[in-house]
Amino acid sequence: MKHTRIALVGCGYVADLYVGTMRAHPELEITGVMDCDAERSARFAAYYGLPTYSSLDDVLKDPSTSIVANLTNPRNHYEISRRCLEAGKNVYSEKPLSVRLSDAEHLVELAKRNGLHIASAPCGALSETAQTMWKALRQNEIGKVLMVRAELDDGFIAATRYRQWKSRSGTPWPWKDELTVGCTLEHAGYYLTWLAVFFGRAESVTAFSFCSMREKWLADGVEDPAPDHSVACVRYESGVVARLTCSIVAPLDCTLTIIGQDGILRTDDCWDYRSPIYIQRRDFFGRVANKYPLVSRLPMVGEHRYPLLKGNGANSYRKTHKMDFARGVAELAEAIAGRRECRLSAQFCLHVNELVLAIHNAGGDGSTYRVRSSFEPMKPMSWSGVSDK
């Protein structure tokens, strides 16, 4: 495939992870970077040896650029993406598409009207782990799926040195923005994308969200702290029910457990694109087997595709990043070149965005939300060995 030229808008903390993983995708070429903070843009560009754009208008006027990667603060996603689509640029946005559902719906409608693509992170559903787990489900390895337990608990952030975290190029972790946006908007999509691929459209969400550390965050200067933990039960049209937790208060736990009539599938970390998958099959040893299960490891599909980064700086949010942040951009570029629908289609991303917002906005009294969006089933990756039927 010929090179696809991409502009990066936003040179904050996450931008290092995109540039670092684009090295594994030689078909992607960065035309330049741009940030509303000219000093930050210049520092980032100098560190990676990249050209700079002086403004968003300059990005949009560049006829050679096919995709704009919108890596700005979530509250700016809608405005930046809207301007890009209106200028005839395809968009890959960091999560979520928008912090307001009506704005996300408008972006999807605008892209369709202009004959363009818009996709968004996270792209973990394209990972080796997700595709392997999907293959096991399609092959009926654990029988009928009864329920799912998904954990996105990121540890007790308040006890860490989060004010000192910096990216590889020297950009501080935007902790005030992160605590204002909230862990649900930031993290829930990591497993909700997998579950949408595995089980299809969600029909309802019953959720609860609350800020248990509000006084701490207010004392730190966060004017309007978002919920720091949430719990949701998602009911899928296929009959599966999933329980999802998001937290920056509970101990670190990023496991996914899928419980079927004939066995259990489990993986430990959605933030590792090759996190091992274990299968526990049902047997006839009763409760003893529950305590001492016989577990085997599934062979992983695909090759070792992501670049194993050493970290995002000496004092970074995560010491290692075993995720291919650029894989979603590469998928979008391939879809444009092949004139096909992107696996991370606009409707798929909108559906996940709607679920995330329903959980985030549930509040302390809890609520049940009826989902209105839908999407066409995703096609498996060509290297996955998953049947396309």
N, C-alpha and C positions, 0 to 999 in steps of 0.2 A: 504494500500500500504506500502511495506517495505521502510525503510529509503533510501533516495538518498543522496550520499555523494558529497559535493560541496566545492570547494576551491575558495576563494575570492582573486583575483589579483588586487591590488590597494586599498590602505587604506586611500583614500582621503575623501573629504567632503561627497560624496554620499554614501560611504560604511556604515556609521552609519545608514542610512535609510534602507538599505538592512538587516543589522543585526537586527535592531529594529522590522522590519515587519516579519522576518522569524520566530519570536516567535509564530505567528499565523499559522504556517505550521510545525507541529511536524514531518511530514514525511521528512523534509529537515534537514540534518545534516552537519554542517560546519566542514570540516576536518582541516582547517587551513587557515591562511591569509598570504599574501606576498605583499611587496611593494618594489620598487626600492630604497626607502629611508628606511634603516634598522631601524633608530630611530623612524620614524613614524609608521612603522610596529609593533615595539615592544610596543610602547605606545598604539596603537589601540588594540593589542592583550591583553595587560594587563588590559585595561579598561573593555573588554568584557569577559575576562577569556578564550581566544581562543589560540590554538597552532599556531605557526608560521612556515613558510617555509623560508629557507635562500635564495632561488633563484627560478626563474621560472623553471629552470631545475629540481629542487626538486619537484615542483608541478607536472610537467609532468611525473616524474618517479614514482609517487605514484599510485600504481595499484588500490587502493580502491576508488579513486576519479573518478566520472562519468561525472561531469559537472564542467567547470571552468567559474566562473562569472567574466567577464572582466570589471572591474570598473575603468580602467585607463583613462588618458586624451584622448579625442577623436582623437588626432593626433597619438596616439599609438595603437588605436583599431585594425587596420589592422595587424600590426606586431605581436601583442600578440595573436590575434585570429588565425592568420595563423599558428603560432608555435603550438598552442594547437590542431588545427585540424590535423596538420601533425603528432602529437604525439598520435593521436587516442582519443582525448578528445572532448566531446560535449561542445558547447560554448553558453553561454548567455551573450550578450554584452550590455553594456550601449549604449545609442543612440549617434551617428548613427553607423551603421555597419562600415562605413569608411567615411572619408572626401573626398575621391575620388571614383567616380562611378566604374572605372575599377577595383579598389581594392575590392570594395564590391562585384562585379560580380565574382571576382576570389575566394573570400571566399565561396560564394554560390556554385560555381562549385567544389571547393575543398571538401566541406562537402559532396556533393552528390557523388563524386568519392570515398570518403573514407567511405561511408555508415554511416555518422554522421549527427547530427542536429546542426544548428546554428540559433539562434533567437536573437532578440534584443528588448530593451526597445524603447518606452514606452509600458506598458501593460494595459493602461487605457481602451482599447477596451473590456477588460475582466471585467470591473467594473460593479457594480450594475446599475449605472446611464446609461452607454452606452448600456447595455443589455436591460434595460427597454425601452430606446428610440428606440432601434432596434425592440423590440416587438411591440411598437406602430406603427412604420412604416410598419412592416410586416402585421399588422392587419388593415392597411389602415385607421388609425385614422384621418389623415389630407388629405386624397386623394392623388392625384398625386403631387409629390414634384416638385416645380418649381425652387427654389433657396435656397442657404444656406449662412448664414453669420456667420463666425467663427472668434472670437477675441482672440488673445493671447498677449495682451498688459500687460506688467508686471510692470507698474508704472515707475516713473521717478527715475531710479536707481542712477543717479548722485547726487541726493539730499539726499541719504541715507548714513548710516555709513557702507558701504559695505566692507571697509578695516578692520572693526572690527568683522565681522561675523565669528563665529566659530561653528563647529559641536559639538555634545554632547561629543565626546571624545577629543575635543580640536584642531581639524584640521581647519585652516583658510579656508574660502571660497576662491577658487582659482580665484580671480577676474581678474587677468591679462589673464589667460587662457580663462576664460569665455568671456571676451571682444575681445579676438583674434579669438575665435571660432565663436562667434556671437549668437544672440538670435534666429535667424531662425534655425540654425543647432541644437540648444539646445531645442527649444520649438515647432517648427512647427509640428513635429510628433505627438504631443499630440492629436490634432484634425484630422490630416491627417489619422491616423490609424482608428479613428471612421468612417470617411467618406468612407474609403476603404471598411470597413465592411458593411456599410449601402448601398453604391451605386456602389461598384465594381471597376473595373479598370478605372483609369484616362487616357484619351487619349492626353490631352495637358494642358500646364500651360503657362499662360501669366502673367509675373511678373515684379516687380520693387524692387530693394533693394538699400539702401543708408545709409551712415554713417553721420548723421546730427550733432553728437557731436564729430567729429574727433579731433578737436583741444583740447577739454577737455581730451579725452582719451590719446592723445599723451603727453599732459602735465603731466598726471598721470604715464607715463612710459610704456604705451602700444605701442609697436613698430609698429604694423600693425593692427589697430583696424578693426574689421569686421563691416558690416552693422548693425546699431542699430535699423533699422526698415525695414520692407518689406511688400509689398502688392501683392497678387496673386489671379488670377481667374483660377480655375481648372475646366476643362470640363471633365465630366465622360461619358463613353460610354453609360450609361443608360439614358443620356439626361439631367442629373442634372448639374447645374453650381454652384460652391461654391466660395465665396470670403473670403480669409483668410488674416488676418493681424498679424504680429509679431512685437513687439516693446519693448524697454526698455526706451522709451521716453514718450509715451502716458500714460494717466491715467490708473490705473489698471482696466482691463476689460477682463474677461476670459469666456465670454458668447458664447453659440452656439444657433443659431436660425434657425430652418428649416421651410421653408414657403411652404405650400401646397395649393392646390385649395380649400380645405374644412376647413383649419385651420392652426395653427402655433404651433410648439413644441419649447420649450426653456428650457435651463438649464444655471446656472450662473457660474459654475466653474468645468472645467475638472480636476482640481487638488484636487477635493473632490469626492471620489469614490461613495458617496451616495448623491451627489448634487441633490436637488429636481428637478423634471421635471414638467413643467407647459404646459397645452394645452389650446389654445384659439381657439374656433370653430367659423366659419363664421356664421353670422346671417344677418338679413335684415334691420338693423338699420343704414346702410350706414356709413358715415364718423363719426358720433357720436360714433359708436362702435369702430372705430380705436383709438379714444382718450380715451374712457372709456370701454375697452374690458372686456368681461366676461371670466374669467380665472379660471381653476380648476387644481388641482394637481393630477398627476397620481400616483397610488400605485406602490411602488418600488418592484421589483422582488428580490429574494434571501434574505439571512440573512445578519446581520451586521457582515461582514466577516473581515474587516481590524482592526488592533489594533489602537486605537486612541492615537497617540503619543502626548506628551505634547509639543513637539518641538524638534529641533535639536541643542539645546544649549541655553544659556542665551541670547546671541546675535546672533541669527541665521537668515538665509535668509528668512525663513518662521517660524512664531511662532507655527503653527500647521501643521502637514502633514497628511492629511486625505486620503493618498494614500497607497495602499498595494504594495510597490516596489517589494516584493518577489513573487507576484502572477504570473508574467511571468516565473520566475524560477520554481515555482511549476507546472505550466502548461507544461513546457518543461520536467520536471522530470516525470510527469504523462504520457506524450506522449511516452517517452523512455520506461517506464515500460510497457505500453500498446501496444508497437510496432505499433504506429499509427503516423500520421502526426501531428506535433505541430500546434495548432491554430495560433500561431505567426510563421508561416512557413518561411523558408529561402526566398522563392520567395515573400511572402507578405512583409517581412521586406525590401527586396531589392527594391520593388516597392515604398514603403514609402521613403526609402533612396534616390531614384532617384528624387522623387518629391521635397524633402527638398533641395537637392543640386541644382535643377533647379531654385528654388526660391532664394536661397542664392546667387547663381552665376549670377543672372539676371542683376545686375548692374544698374547704374543710368539712362541709356537710355531705359531700359526695353527690354524685348524680349519674343518671343513665343517659347516654347520648346515642341517637339513631344515626348511623352513618349514611350519607347520601351519595358519595362518590363511588365510582367503580373503575375497573381497568381490564384490559385483555391479559390473559395469562402470559407470563414471561417465558421466553424460550431459553432452554439451558445453554450454557457455554459449549462451544463446539468441541472442546477438549475434555468435557466432563464425563462422557460416557452415559449421560442421562438420556433416556429416550425422549424424543420430541413429540411423542404421541400421548 
